Amino acid sequence: MNPKRQKSPYQNPWPWWSQLALILWRSTWIIFCSWTPKFFNPWRLLILRIFGAKISGTPFVHPTVRVAIPWHIKLFHRACLGEKVNAYSLGKIEIHEGATISQEVYLCTGTHDFDSAYFQLITKPIIVESKVFIGIRTTVLPGVTIRKGAIIGAQSVVTKDIPSKEIHAGNPARKIRKR
């Protein structure tokens, strides 16, 4: 599902059926998942699958995770979405094998066309490759790929792609050193 071109800043970019599915999704997650203990992970994965998330192997999704649009999420074996992660998945988000997304990380795939009078929604994917670690309260912006084995320090703002096996931190995130 991609947003349609808005003709007015007040127009919702999502079709009516999608909005209805999202209401059902949010209600289902709150009622059946958000209160569950950690060992109910298979149950949460089942609910995500029912709503279209692509899941291979056994990733871990904390019950307090917020997923905007589950059918835009792709999780691989041993990927981890920690406590209070916000996956603002207006566009695609892929979390590869063994990648850890720490507490309160914000993965944002949506922005706006600031050159347009209507500020149309623009979505770009976020890809987190295998064995990446993203520190607590980091923000990852649209269109970013974090390559295999990279580490992002706590409270960083990731605005561009991160090369493999590098440590980055800060606002905006800058290279600290190689691993």
Secondary structure, DSSP 8 states (H G I E B T S, - for coil): ------SSTTS-SS-HHHHHHHHHHHHHHHHHTTT--GGGHHHHHHHHHHTT-EE-S--EE-TT-EES-GGGEEE-TT-EE-TT-EEE-SS-EEE-TT-EE-TT-EEE-EEE-TTSTT--EEE--EEE-TT-EE-TT-EE-TT-EE-TT-EE-TT-EE-S-B-TTEEEETTTTEEEEE-
